[in-house]
Amino acid sequence: MSTQARSPSGLRRWFRRGPWENVATVLIALGVFMLMQSFSLFLFGQSLTVILIGTIGFVIVSHFPE
């Protein structure tokens, strides 16, 4: 077994599925919060953009290696 298979390095270490799925999920939740809050029209207006970025990010990250 090679050392690269045992200890991920370089790009493989940065592009693992777990942490990036968490980031995408937090973005989606933040967008939903922005959509439901009632104190800022700016946040409400940007909520769809944040939800879409989180959703597209989640779809892309789901193809990353474990």
C-alpha positions, 0 to 999 in steps of 0.5 A: 500500500502506498503512502498516498493511500494511507495519508491523504495529502495535497488536493485530496486532503482539501477536497474531502466530502465531509467538511464541505457537505457541512459548509453547504448545509450551513449555507442552505440553513443560513439562506432559509433563516435569511428568508424567514427573518423580518428585520432586514429587507437586504437579507431577505433579498439575498436569501435565494442567492445563498440557498442556491449557492448552498444547493449547487455546492452540495450537489458538486461536493456530493461527487468528492471522495470520502 
